[in-house]
Amino acid sequence: MASGNMKVIRRWIKSVESTMQITKAMQLVASSKLRKAKERADNARPYFNALYETMCEIQAENPDFFSPFKKANENGRVLLIVIAGDRGLAGGFNSSIFKLVDARIQELGGIDNVEILAIGRKACEYYIKRRYTMFAAYSQIAETVKIHDTAEIADDVVFAYTHGRIKQAELFYTNYVSPITQTAASLAILPVDIPHAPSGLKEIPVYEPSAAFVFDHIVPRFISGMIYGAIIDSFASEQASRRNAMENASDNAQIMIDDLSLSYNRARQAAITQEITEIVGGANSV
């Protein structure tokens, strides 16, 4: 009987060891992808910061100029741009962003008042399955996304906004805070909300052909940058969440191996004791 238990325990140990090898490999892959994603985000940030500063300067020096991007439309639905992961095994990464979006949809009065622009396979599957009105769906683009990809997305959003299909647009993504902390976040992108504050410039710049024209030209590029940054931030958060999940899985697997090894040694000791008892019993009978 003990011999049979030992065979079962050996199979369990080998199975858990194989699983731990997989989780450790996934942990290393996630760490590598996280480092690259952070580098991409850091490299892109200065350009879009410059765009935002220019928009703030135009607003500060021309507070009364008209732009269609500064006022919400009266008609149309609210566009929710939802960025989730392309894969699972990342802890609560995807569920956190879906909970935030679901709460916002309830505030807006239900699914009939919103359209969804889903980015990431998990987001596409989640909202298509629940029969939401889909503005667009993009799957498997986060790891290799380029700025021209998000420029096309931003152009579609701007076109829908300027033609009255949507009255406002909001962006939902996961903010990368640290390797162990990632938080679901939301950001209003249309209409554009620029603070009314003095620019601090000694000389007022002259924009050709006009400040409003330059502002309206910058907005689509700025929205493209916001979407790009959110995708990169979410991708980094996904990798960090997956790395943490795989690290925890590896630790748990090691605990299981230790417990199984202890059980194996106990079963082995019981088998040895039984054999000794049988030998001694046989010798005494002789």
C-alpha positions as CSV (number, residue, x, y, z in Angstrom):
1,M,0.0,0.0,0.0
2,A,2.8,2.4,0.9
3,S,4.6,1.6,-2.4
4,G,1.4,2.6,-4.3
5,N,1.3,5.9,-2.4
6,M,4.9,6.6,-3.2
7,K,4.3,6.2,-6.9
8,V,1.4,8.6,-6.8
9,I,3.3,11.2,-4.9
10,R,6.3,10.9,-7.3
11,R,4.0,11.6,-10.2
12,W,2.5,14.6,-8.4
13,I,6.0,16.0,-7.7
14,K,7.0,15.6,-11.3
15,S,3.8,17.3,-12.5
16,V,4.2,20.3,-10.1
17,E,7.9,20.6,-11.1
18,S,6.9,20.8,-14.8
19,T,4.3,23.4,-14.0
20,M,6.9,25.4,-12.0
21,Q,9.3,25.4,-15.0
22,I,6.5,26.9,-17.1
23,T,5.6,29.6,-14.6
24,K,9.3,30.6,-14.1
25,A,9.7,30.9,-17.9
26,M,6.6,33.0,-18.2
27,Q,7.9,35.2,-15.3
28,L,11.2,35.8,-17.2
29,V,9.4,36.6,-20.5
30,A,7.1,39.1,-18.7
31,S,10.0,40.8,-17.1
32,S,11.7,41.3,-20.4
33,K,8.6,42.6,-22.1
34,L,8.0,45.0,-19.2
35,R,11.4,46.5,-19.5
36,K,10.9,47.1,-23.2
37,A,7.5,48.6,-22.7
38,K,8.8,51.1,-20.1
39,E,11.5,52.2,-22.5
40,R,9.0,52.8,-25.3
41,A,6.8,54.9,-23.0
42,D,9.7,57.0,-21.7
43,N,10.9,57.6,-25.3
44,A,7.4,58.8,-26.5
45,R,6.5,61.0,-23.5
46,P,8.6,64.1,-24.4
47,Y,6.9,64.6,-27.8
48,F,3.4,64.5,-26.5
49,N,4.3,66.6,-23.5
50,A,5.4,69.2,-26.0
51,L,2.0,69.0,-27.8
52,Y,0.1,69.4,-24.6
53,E,2.2,72.4,-23.6
54,T,1.5,74.0,-26.9
55,M,-2.2,73.5,-26.5
56,C,-2.0,75.0,-23.1
57,E,-0.2,78.1,-24.4
58,I,-2.8,78.6,-27.2
59,Q,-5.6,78.3,-24.6
60,A,-3.8,80.7,-22.2
61,E,-3.1,83.4,-24.9
62,N,-6.4,83.0,-26.7
63,P,-9.0,82.0,-24.1
64,D,-12.0,82.9,-26.3
65,F,-11.1,81.2,-29.5
66,F,-13.6,78.7,-30.9
67,S,-12.8,75.0,-31.5
68,P,-15.2,72.2,-32.0
69,F,-13.0,70.0,-29.8
70,K,-13.7,72.2,-26.7
71,K,-17.4,71.7,-26.5
72,A,-19.3,68.4,-26.0
73,N,-21.9,67.5,-28.6
74,E,-25.5,67.5,-27.6
75,N,-26.4,64.3,-29.4
76,G,-24.8,61.0,-29.9
77,R,-23.5,58.3,-27.6
78,V,-20.5,58.3,-25.3
79,L,-17.6,56.5,-26.7
80,L,-15.6,54.4,-24.2
81,I,-12.1,53.3,-25.4
82,V,-11.3,50.3,-23.3
83,I,-7.8,48.8,-23.3
84,A,-7.3,45.3,-21.8
85,G,-4.8,42.5,-22.3
86,D,-4.4,40.1,-25.1
87,R,-3.7,37.1,-22.8
88,G,-4.8,35.7,-19.5
89,L,-2.7,34.4,-16.6
90,A,-2.2,38.0,-15.3
91,G,-4.1,37.9,-12.0
92,G,-6.9,40.5,-11.8
93,F,-5.5,42.7,-14.5
94,N,-8.4,42.4,-17.0
95,S,-11.2,42.2,-14.4
96,S,-10.2,45.4,-12.8
97,I,-10.6,47.5,-15.9
98,F,-13.9,45.8,-16.8
99,K,-15.3,46.6,-13.3
100,L,-14.3,50.3,-13.8
101,V,-15.9,50.5,-17.2
102,D,-19.1,48.7,-16.1
103,A,-19.5,51.2,-13.2
104,R,-19.1,54.1,-15.7
105,I,-21.7,52.5,-18.0
106,Q,-24.2,52.4,-15.2
107,E,-23.6,56.1,-14.5
108,L,-24.3,56.8,-18.1
109,G,-27.6,55.0,-18.0
110,G,-26.8,51.6,-19.5
111,I,-25.4,50.0,-22.6
112,D,-27.8,51.8,-25.0
113,N,-26.0,55.1,-24.3
114,V,-22.5,54.0,-25.1
115,E,-20.3,52.6,-27.8
116,I,-17.2,50.6,-27.2
117,L,-13.8,50.9,-28.9
118,A,-12.1,47.8,-27.6
119,I,-8.3,47.3,-27.7
120,G,-6.9,44.0,-26.7
121,R,-8.2,40.5,-27.3
122,K,-9.8,40.2,-23.9
123,A,-11.7,43.5,-24.3
124,C,-12.9,42.4,-27.7
125,E,-14.2,39.1,-26.5
126,Y,-15.8,40.6,-23.4
127,Y,-17.9,43.3,-25.1
128,I,-18.7,41.4,-28.3
129,K,-20.0,38.5,-26.2
130,R,-22.2,40.8,-24.3
131,R,-23.6,42.4,-27.5
132,Y,-22.4,46.0,-26.8
133,T,-22.5,48.5,-29.7
134,M,-19.0,48.2,-31.1
135,F,-17.3,51.3,-32.5
136,A,-14.3,49.2,-33.4
137,A,-12.2,46.3,-32.1
138,Y,-8.4,45.9,-32.2
139,S,-6.8,42.7,-31.1
140,Q,-3.1,41.7,-30.6
141,I,-1.7,45.1,-31.3
142,A,-0.3,46.3,-27.9
143,E,3.1,44.6,-28.1
144,T,4.0,46.0,-31.6
145,V,1.8,49.1,-31.7
146,K,3.3,52.1,-33.6
147,I,2.2,55.8,-33.4
148,H,0.8,55.6,-36.9
149,D,-1.5,52.8,-35.7
150,T,-3.0,54.9,-33.0
151,A,-3.1,57.9,-35.4
152,E,-5.6,56.0,-37.5
153,I,-7.7,55.1,-34.4
154,A,-7.6,58.8,-33.3
155,D,-8.7,60.0,-36.8
156,D,-11.7,57.7,-36.6
157,V,-12.6,59.0,-33.2
158,V,-12.2,62.6,-34.3
159,F,-14.3,62.1,-37.4
160,A,-17.1,60.5,-35.4
161,Y,-16.9,63.4,-32.9
162,T,-16.9,66.2,-35.4
163,H,-19.8,64.6,-37.3
164,G,-22.0,64.2,-34.3
165,R,-22.0,60.4,-34.0
166,I,-20.5,60.6,-30.4
167,K,-20.9,63.4,-27.9
168,Q,-17.8,62.7,-25.9
169,A,-15.0,60.1,-25.6
170,E,-13.4,58.6,-22.5
171,L,-10.3,56.4,-22.3
172,F,-10.0,53.4,-19.9
173,Y,-6.6,51.8,-19.3
174,T,-4.4,50.4,-16.5
175,N,-1.9,52.8,-15.1
176,Y,1.6,51.4,-14.4
177,V,2.6,52.7,-11.0
178,S,5.3,50.3,-9.9
179,P,6.3,46.6,-10.6
180,I,3.9,45.6,-7.8
181,T,1.1,48.2,-8.2
182,Q,-1.1,48.8,-11.3
183,T,-4.4,50.7,-11.1
184,A,-7.4,50.9,-13.4
185,A,-7.8,54.5,-14.6
186,S,-10.0,56.6,-16.8
187,L,-9.4,59.8,-18.8
188,A,-11.7,62.1,-20.7
189,I,-10.2,62.9,-24.1
190,L,-13.1,64.6,-25.9
191,P,-14.0,67.4,-25.5
192,V,-10.6,68.6,-24.8
193,D,-10.2,70.2,-21.3
194,I,-7.3,72.6,-21.2
195,P,-6.8,74.6,-18.0
196,H,-7.2,78.4,-18.1
197,A,-3.9,79.5,-16.8
198,P,-1.4,82.2,-17.8
199,S,1.3,80.8,-20.1
200,G,4.2,82.7,-18.5
201,L,5.6,83.5,-21.9
202,K,7.3,86.9,-22.2
203,E,6.5,87.0,-25.9
204,I,3.1,85.8,-27.3
205,P,3.8,83.5,-30.2
206,V,2.1,84.1,-33.6
207,Y,0.4,81.1,-35.1
208,E,-0.2,80.8,-38.8
209,P,-2.8,80.8,-40.2
210,S,-4.5,81.2,-36.8
211,A,-4.3,79.9,-33.2
212,A,-7.6,78.0,-33.6
213,F,-6.3,76.3,-36.8
214,V,-3.1,75.1,-35.1
215,F,-5.1,74.0,-32.0
216,D,-7.5,71.9,-34.1
217,H,-4.6,70.4,-36.0
218,I,-2.8,69.4,-32.8
219,V,-5.8,67.8,-31.1
220,P,-6.0,64.6,-33.3
221,R,-2.2,64.1,-32.9
222,F,-2.5,64.7,-29.1
223,I,-5.4,62.2,-28.9
224,S,-3.3,59.7,-30.8
225,G,-0.5,60.2,-28.3
226,M,-2.9,59.7,-25.4
227,I,-4.1,56.4,-26.9
228,Y,-0.6,55.3,-27.7
229,G,0.6,56.1,-24.2
230,A,-2.4,54.3,-22.6
231,I,-1.8,51.2,-24.7
232,I,1.9,51.1,-23.8
233,D,1.1,51.8,-20.1
234,S,-1.5,49.0,-20.1
235,F,0.9,46.6,-21.8
236,A,3.5,47.3,-19.2
237,S,0.9,46.8,-16.4
238,E,-0.2,43.6,-18.0
239,Q,3.4,42.3,-18.0
240,A,4.0,43.4,-14.4
241,S,0.7,41.7,-13.3
242,R,1.6,38.5,-15.1
243,R,5.1,38.5,-13.7
244,N,3.7,38.9,-10.2
245,A,1.1,36.1,-10.8
246,M,3.7,33.7,-12.2
247,E,6.1,34.5,-9.3
248,N,3.3,33.7,-6.8
249,A,2.5,30.5,-8.8
250,S,6.2,29.5,-8.7
251,D,6.3,30.1,-4.9
252,N,3.2,28.1,-4.4
253,A,4.5,25.3,-6.6
254,Q,7.7,25.1,-4.5
255,I,5.6,24.9,-1.3
256,M,3.6,22.0,-2.9
257,I,6.8,20.2,-3.8
258,D,8.2,20.6,-0.3
259,D,4.9,19.2,1.2
260,L,4.8,16.3,-1.3
261,S,8.5,15.5,-0.7
262,L,7.7,15.4,3.0
263,S,4.8,13.0,2.4
264,Y,7.0,10.9,0.1
265,N,9.7,10.6,2.7
266,R,7.1,9.6,5.3
267,A,5.6,7.0,3.0
268,R,9.1,5.7,2.2
269,Q,10.0,5.5,5.9
270,A,6.7,3.7,6.6
271,A,7.5,1.2,3.8
272,I,11.0,0.6,5.2
273,T,9.6,0.1,8.7
274,Q,7.1,-2.4,7.4
275,E,9.8,-4.4,5.6
276,I,11.9,-4.5,8.8
277,T,9.0,-5.6,10.8
278,E,8.2,-8.4,8.4
279,I,11.8,-9.6,8.3
280,V,12.0,-9.6,12.1
281,G,8.7,-11.4,12.4
282,G,9.8,-14.0,9.9
283,A,13.1,-14.6,11.7
284,N,11.3,-15.0,15.1
285,S,8.9,-17.6,13.7
286,V,11.8,-19.6,12.4
